[in-house]
Amino acid sequence: MIEKIVRDWLMEKLDVPVYTELPPSPPARYVLIETVGGDMTNHIHSAMVSAVTRGSALMDAIETAGRVKKEMLYGILESDDV
């Protein structure tokens, strides 16, 4: 569930395709979202989400990673779903 929320949010904010599963023929630039852990404390669920960025050049991937980081740290907190 959280992967879909994060993917949808990033797809609205970025000009790069965002996937939760790697397609058979991925484009040169993309973001892959994966849940890598989670927990429940006091009936509150938490999730650890990983974002892998790929680019046609190293600087493309670094730039995309910076934009993903900014959106995941600050932007997505605006969402009522998180």
Residue pairs with C-beta under 8 A, 6 or more apart in sequence:
2 35
2 47
2 49
2 82
3 20
3 33
3 34
3 35
3 49
4 20
5 76
5 79
5 81
5 82
6 33
6 49
6 51
6 72
6 76
7 18
7 19
7 20
7 33
9 71
9 75
9 76
9 79
10 18
10 31
10 33
10 51
10 68
10 71
10 72
11 17
11 18
13 67
13 71
13 75
14 31
14 64
14 67
14 68
14 71
16 29
16 30
16 31
16 53
16 64
17 27
17 29
17 30
17 31
18 30
18 31
18 32
18 33
19 26
19 30
19 31
19 32
19 33
20 32
20 33
20 34
22 32
26 54
28 54
28 55
28 56
28 60
29 54
29 55
29 56
29 60
29 61
29 64
30 53
30 54
31 51
31 52
31 53
31 54
31 64
31 68
32 51
32 52
32 53
32 54
33 49
33 50
33 51
34 49
34 50
34 52
35 47
35 48
35 49
35 50
36 48
36 49
36 50
37 47
37 48
38 45
38 46
38 47
38 48
39 45
39 46
40 46
49 72
51 65
51 68
51 69
51 72
53 61
53 62
53 64
53 65
53 68
54 61
55 61
55 62
55 63
55 64
76 82
